[in-house]
Amino acid sequence: MFNGFRDMLIKRKMDHAGSMDVGGVIGVVVLVVIALLLLPLVQSSVVDAQNDANTSDSASTLLGMVPIFYVLGVILVAVLWVVGQAKQV
């Protein structure tokens, strides 16, 4: 019983070898575009927070790193998706 199921999975994997998930590509592109469109909002919020009178120098330095980590996170998501797709092919 399980041998037939296993053979079916192997055959299905061979049928899809070399193909990419178009929905996944569109999803990652939309995610990156939306994230880049929100980047100016993140940057202006960081500048407003840094200019606040109650923000200390160390907090201002840490706030300045928020856009960097935001962009690094978006890049990380895109790279991990590409690596995941490369392992499937």
N, C-alpha and C positions, 0 to 999 in steps of 0.2 A: 504494500500500500504506500509506504513512504518512499520507496524507490521511484515510483511513478511520479510522485509529487516533486521529488528532487530533480528528476530528469526534466520535468516541465519547467522548473525554475532555471535550470542550466540552459535549456533551449531558449527561454524568454530572455535571459541575460545575453545570450549570443545574438538574438534578433535585434537587441537594442545597442549592441556594441558600436561605439563610434558616434552615437547620437547624443545631442545635448538637450537638456530640458529648456525649451523656449520660455516657458512660464517663469522659470527660475532666473533666466537672463533678464527678462523684463522686470521682474521683481527687484533684482539687485540694482539695475540701472535706475529704476524709480526711487529706490532707497537712497542711492548716492546723489541723485539730482535734488531730492527733497532736503537731504542733509546739507548739501552745499547752498541751497536757497535759504536755509535757516542759519547759516554761518554768520551773516551780517547781524542778525538779531542777537546771536550769542555774543558777538564781539561788542555790540553797543551795550548790552546788559553788563558785560564785564567792565567796560569803561565807566558806566554809571556807578557800579558798585565800588570801583577803585576811587572815584572822585567823591564818594560819600565821606563826610567828616568823621564818622565813627570807625572808619576802616584803618587799621594799623598798617605799618609798613610791611610786616611779614604777611599779613592777610592780603595786602595789595599784590605782593609778589606771587602768592599762591593763586590769586584770582587771575593774574596775567597768564597763567599756564593752562587755564580752562580751555581756551580755543585750540591750543596745541593738542591737548588730549582728545578733544572733540574730533579734530581732523584725523588724528592717529587712530581713533576708534573706527571711523568710517573707512579708512584705508584698510585696517585690519579685517573688517567684515568683508570687504571686497576681495582681499587676498585669500582669506580662508574659503570663500565661496569658490574662487578659481581653483584652489588646491583640491577642494572636495570634488569639483567637476572633473579635474584631471585624474583623480584616483578612480572615478567611475568609468572612465573611457578606457 
